Amino acid sequence: MSDQAKEIEAATQPAILQDFKAPVFADNKLVLYFHPYNFYSQKVLLVLYEKNIDFTPYVVDLCNGEQYSSWFLNLNPKGDVPVLQDGAFIIPNSTHIINYVESKFRGANHPVLKPDQSSAQYDQVMIYESAVGRVPVGALSLGSFIHDDMKLVPKAPFIGPVRQSCLKNNDKVLDLLRRSVDELESNKSALKQKLDIQIRRKDLVSCREDFQRVLDAVRHVLLYVEQELSQQAPRNEWLTGNEVTLADISLGLLLHRLYQLGFENYYWSFGKLPQVEGYFLRFRQRQSYHKLQPSNFEILREMWAKTPGNYKLGAGAGFLGMAMFAAFAHK
């Protein structure tokens, strides 16, 4: 049986909560608990790369439910990645993490990504952040796997039978969350709320008309960006100037997710949104973008090698296989 066939078969197995041992790091380490295909983990990664911040990566096994293990729920009762640990400080949520590193890491070696709050540029950055932040990325990803009438051009490995495997694995992760709600004594309220949100999201995107509303919301955001870029005088390289800001990271990452899902022809290619298309081409040339690429298995292997292997149970090749799908469909 091929590796891909084994991974697809694994997605159909019953969901079983595994026991994971908490990793141990030196007190002076800056540790990021994340998954490389999780959208908000990717946002934090881009920020860390752009700011030249050294950190220790720990890849959370989302497919097998490590995010619902007791040690991780002590870090984040919601069971979400990413989480940043800086010694005794625990910072969950990508927004809080970004604010933390922006405040702590400044100077010539750490470029500022959020302008001073008294500046007009800050207001511009926040407008873009708000617009992109309203895009339901998880629903967009999941819906693209459910509806096959859109003639998308998805990028490997999200092609062919793998797309159906993503859907099966999404159900598996939902089952893991249900088991966590039923079996765990603590954090029930936060996990129950998360379960309700994910069930509503699946119900939403399962309806083609409702999913079209999600697609239209994305189009409105991109049309706004196209208009703003077209009106720049003089023309800037990035959204609010010639230096990358947090707004560029958010928009660039959204375009990257749309590109991976195969939406570029649907939204911006063939002259539909030429400013957006040119912007994404520039963003893809950044070094941070190349570091981010989950398709670059050398980078994944490097991150995996830095993660204490003796703390993982059942991850192995699943990290490069089905665990990837859990993160991709959920954020």
TILOGU-480791 format. One record per residue (C-alpha): x negated, z negated, y. Coordinates in Angstrom, 1 decimal, padded with zeros to 4 digits. Layout:
BEGIN
SITE,X,Z,Y
...
! end
This chain:
BEGIN
SITE,000.0,000.0,000.0
SITE,-001.4,000.9,003.4
SITE,-002.1,-001.7,006.1
SITE,000.8,-000.3,008.2
SITE,003.2,-000.5,005.3
SITE,002.2,-004.1,004.7
SITE,002.8,-005.0,008.3
SITE,006.2,-003.3,008.3
SITE,007.1,-005.1,005.0
SITE,006.0,-008.4,006.6
SITE,008.5,-008.0,009.4
SITE,011.4,-008.1,006.8
SITE,010.3,-011.4,005.3
SITE,012.4,-014.6,006.0
SITE,011.3,-016.6,009.1
SITE,009.5,-019.7,008.1
SITE,008.1,-022.3,010.6
SITE,004.4,-022.8,009.9
SITE,002.3,-025.8,010.7
SITE,-000.5,-025.0,013.2
SITE,-003.4,-027.3,014.0
SITE,-004.1,-027.9,017.7
SITE,-007.3,-026.2,018.9
SITE,-010.0,-028.4,020.5
SITE,-012.0,-027.3,023.5
SITE,-014.7,-028.9,025.6
SITE,-013.2,-030.8,028.6
SITE,-015.0,-028.5,031.1
SITE,-013.5,-025.3,029.7
SITE,-010.9,-023.2,031.4
SITE,-008.7,-022.1,028.5
SITE,-005.9,-019.5,028.6
SITE,-003.3,-019.7,025.9
SITE,-001.8,-016.2,025.8
SITE,-000.9,-013.1,023.8
SITE,-002.5,-009.8,024.8
SITE,000.8,-007.8,024.6
SITE,002.9,-010.4,026.4
SITE,003.7,-009.0,029.9
SITE,003.2,-012.3,031.8
SITE,000.0,-013.0,029.9
SITE,-001.2,-009.6,030.9
SITE,-000.5,-010.4,034.6
SITE,-002.6,-013.6,034.4
SITE,-005.3,-011.7,032.6
SITE,-005.4,-009.1,035.4
SITE,-005.7,-011.8,038.0
SITE,-008.5,-013.5,036.1
SITE,-010.4,-010.2,035.7
SITE,-009.9,-009.2,039.3
SITE,-011.1,-012.6,040.6
SITE,-014.1,-012.6,038.2
SITE,-013.1,-015.9,036.6
SITE,-014.7,-016.9,033.4
SITE,-012.3,-018.4,030.8
SITE,-011.9,-019.1,027.2
SITE,-009.1,-017.1,025.5
SITE,-006.9,-018.6,022.8
SITE,-004.5,-016.1,021.3
SITE,-001.2,-017.8,020.3
SITE,000.3,-016.4,017.1
SITE,003.8,-015.5,018.4
SITE,004.9,-013.7,015.3
SITE,004.5,-016.7,013.0
SITE,005.9,-019.2,015.6
SITE,002.8,-021.0,016.8
SITE,004.5,-021.2,020.2
SITE,007.0,-023.6,018.6
SITE,004.4,-025.8,016.9
SITE,004.2,-029.4,018.2
SITE,000.8,-029.0,019.8
SITE,001.9,-026.0,021.9
SITE,005.2,-027.6,022.9
SITE,003.2,-030.5,024.3
SITE,001.6,-028.0,026.6
SITE,004.8,-026.1,027.4
SITE,008.2,-027.5,026.2
SITE,009.7,-024.0,026.7
SITE,007.4,-022.5,024.1
SITE,006.3,-019.7,026.4
SITE,002.9,-018.1,027.0
SITE,000.8,-018.0,029.1
SITE,-000.5,-021.5,029.6
SITE,-003.7,-022.4,031.5
SITE,-005.6,-025.6,030.7
SITE,-008.3,-026.8,033.2
SITE,-009.6,-030.0,031.8
SITE,-006.8,-032.5,032.1
SITE,-004.6,-030.1,034.1
SITE,-002.0,-028.1,032.2
SITE,-000.4,-025.2,034.1
SITE,002.4,-023.2,032.3
SITE,004.2,-020.2,033.8
SITE,002.3,-017.2,035.2
SITE,003.4,-017.8,038.8
SITE,002.0,-021.3,038.7
SITE,-001.2,-020.2,037.0
SITE,-001.8,-017.5,039.6
SITE,-001.2,-019.9,042.5
SITE,-003.6,-022.4,040.9
SITE,-006.5,-020.0,040.4
SITE,-005.9,-018.5,043.8
SITE,-006.3,-021.9,045.4
SITE,-009.2,-023.1,043.3
SITE,-011.3,-020.0,043.0
SITE,-012.3,-018.6,046.4
SITE,-015.4,-017.2,048.0
SITE,-017.5,-014.1,047.8
SITE,-017.4,-013.9,044.0
SITE,-013.6,-014.5,043.8
SITE,-011.6,-012.0,045.8
SITE,-008.4,-013.3,047.4
SITE,-005.3,-011.6,046.0
SITE,-002.7,-013.4,048.1
SITE,-003.2,-013.0,051.9
SITE,-002.9,-015.9,054.3
SITE,000.7,-017.0,054.6
SITE,000.7,-016.5,058.4
SITE,-000.2,-012.8,058.1
SITE,002.1,-009.9,058.1
SITE,000.3,-008.6,054.9
SITE,001.5,-011.8,053.1
SITE,005.1,-010.9,053.9
SITE,004.6,-007.4,052.5
SITE,003.0,-008.7,049.3
SITE,005.9,-011.1,048.8
SITE,008.5,-008.3,049.3
SITE,006.8,-006.3,046.5
SITE,006.4,-009.3,044.3
SITE,010.1,-010.1,044.7
SITE,011.2,-006.5,044.0
SITE,009.0,-006.1,040.9
SITE,009.8,-009.7,039.7
SITE,013.5,-008.8,039.4
SITE,012.8,-006.1,036.8
SITE,014.0,-007.5,033.4
SITE,010.8,-006.4,031.5
SITE,011.8,-008.0,028.2
SITE,015.2,-006.2,028.2
SITE,013.5,-003.0,029.2
SITE,011.1,-003.2,026.3
SITE,013.6,-004.2,023.7
SITE,016.2,-001.6,024.8
SITE,013.7,001.2,024.5
SITE,013.3,000.4,020.8
SITE,017.1,000.2,020.3
SITE,018.2,003.5,022.0
SITE,016.6,006.7,020.6
SITE,018.6,009.1,022.8
SITE,016.2,009.0,025.8
SITE,013.5,011.4,024.5
SITE,010.8,009.0,025.5
SITE,007.1,009.6,024.9
SITE,005.9,006.3,023.6
SITE,002.2,005.7,023.0
SITE,000.6,004.7,019.7
SITE,001.1,002.5,017.9
SITE,004.7,002.3,019.2
SITE,005.8,005.5,017.6
SITE,007.8,006.5,014.5
SITE,008.7,003.8,012.0
SITE,006.8,001.2,013.9
SITE,009.6,001.2,016.6
SITE,012.1,000.0,013.9
SITE,009.6,-002.6,012.8
SITE,009.5,-004.0,016.3
SITE,013.3,-004.5,016.1
SITE,013.1,-006.2,012.7
SITE,010.3,-008.4,014.0
SITE,012.3,-009.3,017.1
SITE,015.0,-010.6,014.8
SITE,012.4,-012.6,012.9
SITE,011.1,-014.3,016.0
SITE,014.7,-015.1,017.0
SITE,015.2,-016.8,013.6
SITE,012.0,-018.8,014.2
SITE,013.4,-020.0,017.5
SITE,016.7,-020.9,015.9
SITE,014.9,-022.9,013.2
SITE,012.9,-024.6,015.9
SITE,016.1,-025.7,017.7
SITE,017.5,-027.0,014.5
SITE,014.5,-028.7,013.0
SITE,012.4,-030.1,015.9
SITE,013.3,-033.5,017.3
SITE,011.9,-032.9,020.8
SITE,012.2,-030.1,023.3
SITE,015.7,-029.1,022.0
SITE,017.2,-028.5,025.4
SITE,014.4,-026.2,026.6
SITE,014.3,-024.2,023.4
SITE,018.1,-024.0,023.2
SITE,018.1,-022.5,026.7
SITE,015.4,-020.0,025.7
SITE,017.4,-019.0,022.6
SITE,020.6,-018.5,024.6
SITE,018.7,-016.2,027.1
SITE,017.1,-014.1,024.3
SITE,020.5,-013.7,022.5
SITE,022.2,-012.6,025.8
SITE,019.3,-010.2,026.5
SITE,019.7,-008.6,023.0
SITE,023.4,-008.3,023.5
SITE,022.9,-006.7,026.9
SITE,020.5,-004.0,025.9
SITE,022.4,-003.2,022.7
SITE,025.1,-001.7,024.8
SITE,024.0,001.7,026.1
SITE,025.9,001.4,029.4
SITE,024.5,-002.0,030.1
SITE,021.0,-000.8,029.3
SITE,021.5,002.1,031.7
SITE,022.0,-000.4,034.4
SITE,018.6,-001.9,033.6
SITE,017.0,001.5,033.8
SITE,018.7,002.2,037.1
SITE,017.4,-001.1,038.5
SITE,013.9,000.0,037.6
SITE,014.5,003.3,039.3
SITE,015.6,001.6,042.5
SITE,012.4,-000.4,042.6
SITE,010.2,002.7,042.0
SITE,012.2,004.7,044.6
SITE,011.5,001.9,047.1
SITE,007.8,002.0,046.3
SITE,007.7,005.8,046.6
SITE,009.3,005.6,050.0
SITE,007.0,002.9,051.3
SITE,003.9,004.8,050.0
SITE,005.1,008.0,051.6
SITE,005.5,006.3,055.0
SITE,002.0,004.7,055.1
SITE,000.1,005.7,058.2
SITE,-002.8,005.8,057.9
SITE,-002.6,006.2,054.1
SITE,-003.9,003.1,052.2
SITE,-005.3,003.1,048.7
SITE,-003.1,000.2,047.6
SITE,000.3,-001.1,048.6
SITE,-000.6,-003.2,051.6
SITE,-004.1,-002.0,052.5
SITE,-007.4,-000.9,051.0
SITE,-007.9,-004.0,048.9
SITE,-006.0,-004.9,045.8
SITE,-003.5,-007.8,046.1
SITE,-001.1,-009.6,043.8
SITE,001.5,-007.0,044.7
SITE,-000.7,-004.2,043.2
SITE,-001.2,-006.2,040.0
SITE,002.5,-006.7,039.6
SITE,003.4,-003.1,040.3
SITE,000.4,-001.7,038.3
SITE,001.3,-003.8,035.3
SITE,005.0,-002.7,035.5
SITE,003.9,001.0,035.5
SITE,001.6,000.3,032.6
SITE,004.4,-001.2,030.6
SITE,006.7,001.8,031.4
SITE,003.9,004.1,030.4
SITE,003.4,002.4,027.1
SITE,007.1,002.6,026.4
SITE,007.0,006.3,027.2
SITE,009.0,006.3,030.4
SITE,006.6,008.2,032.7
SITE,008.5,011.5,032.3
SITE,011.8,009.7,032.8
SITE,010.7,008.1,036.1
SITE,007.7,009.7,037.9
SITE,006.0,012.7,036.2
SITE,006.6,016.4,037.0
SITE,006.8,015.7,040.8
SITE,009.7,013.2,040.6
SITE,007.7,010.4,042.3
SITE,004.3,011.8,043.3
SITE,003.2,008.8,045.3
SITE,004.0,006.5,042.4
SITE,002.2,008.8,039.9
SITE,-000.9,009.0,042.1
SITE,-000.9,005.2,042.6
SITE,-000.8,004.6,038.8
SITE,-003.6,007.0,038.2
SITE,-005.7,005.0,040.7
SITE,-004.7,001.7,039.1
SITE,-005.7,003.0,035.7
SITE,-009.3,003.5,036.9
SITE,-009.8,-000.1,037.7
SITE,-012.2,-002.1,035.5
SITE,-009.6,-004.9,035.1
SITE,-007.1,-002.4,033.7
SITE,-009.6,-001.2,031.1
SITE,-010.3,-004.8,030.1
SITE,-006.6,-005.4,029.6
SITE,-006.0,-002.5,027.2
SITE,-004.7,-004.0,023.9
SITE,-005.4,-000.6,022.3
SITE,-009.1,-001.3,022.8
SITE,-009.6,-003.2,019.5
SITE,-013.2,-004.1,020.4
SITE,-011.8,-006.3,023.3
SITE,-009.2,-007.8,020.9
SITE,-011.8,-008.5,018.3
SITE,-014.0,-010.1,021.0
SITE,-011.1,-012.4,022.1
SITE,-010.2,-013.2,018.5
SITE,-013.9,-014.0,017.8
SITE,-013.9,-016.5,020.7
SITE,-010.7,-018.2,019.4
SITE,-011.5,-021.0,016.9
SITE,-010.5,-019.3,013.7
SITE,-010.1,-022.6,011.7
SITE,-007.0,-023.4,013.8
SITE,-005.1,-020.4,012.8
SITE,-002.8,-020.2,009.7
SITE,-001.4,-016.9,008.6
SITE,-002.7,-014.9,011.6
SITE,-005.4,-012.7,010.2
SITE,-004.6,-009.1,010.4
SITE,-001.1,-010.0,011.5
SITE,-002.6,-010.6,015.0
SITE,-003.4,-006.9,015.3
SITE,-000.1,-006.0,013.5
SITE,003.2,-007.6,013.6
SITE,002.3,-010.5,016.0
SITE,001.7,-007.8,018.6
SITE,005.3,-006.6,018.3
SITE,006.8,-010.1,018.9
SITE,005.0,-010.3,022.3
SITE,005.8,-006.7,023.2
SITE,009.5,-007.0,022.7
SITE,009.9,-010.4,024.2
SITE,008.2,-010.0,027.6
! end
